[in-house]
Amino acid sequence: MSTCRSTDSPLVQKTFFRSERVFKEGEQFFFSTREQSIEGPYKSLEELNDALLLYVACCKEGFLGKRLTLANPGEQTQLSIL
């Protein structure tokens, strides 16, 4: 498994470590990101997992930091990916 992203410079020396990125506070679940943000709260691990998969997909597609409009029948939802 690579410890660098495809956009990371090969000349940059970084220290990486593994840690638990999913945690629970009270009855709510959260996850932390490489970008040093805390995402949540989520009501269940299933809801958190769905959000985590979406977050990773958005990172891979370059949507991080952009505002997207999601169209649902009868409503529009603004989603900011920071």
Secondary structure, 3 states (H helix, E strand, C coil): CCCCCCCCCCCCCCCCCCCCCEEEECCEEEEECCCCCEEEEECCHHHHHHHHHHHHHHHHHCCCCCEEEEEECCEEEEEECC
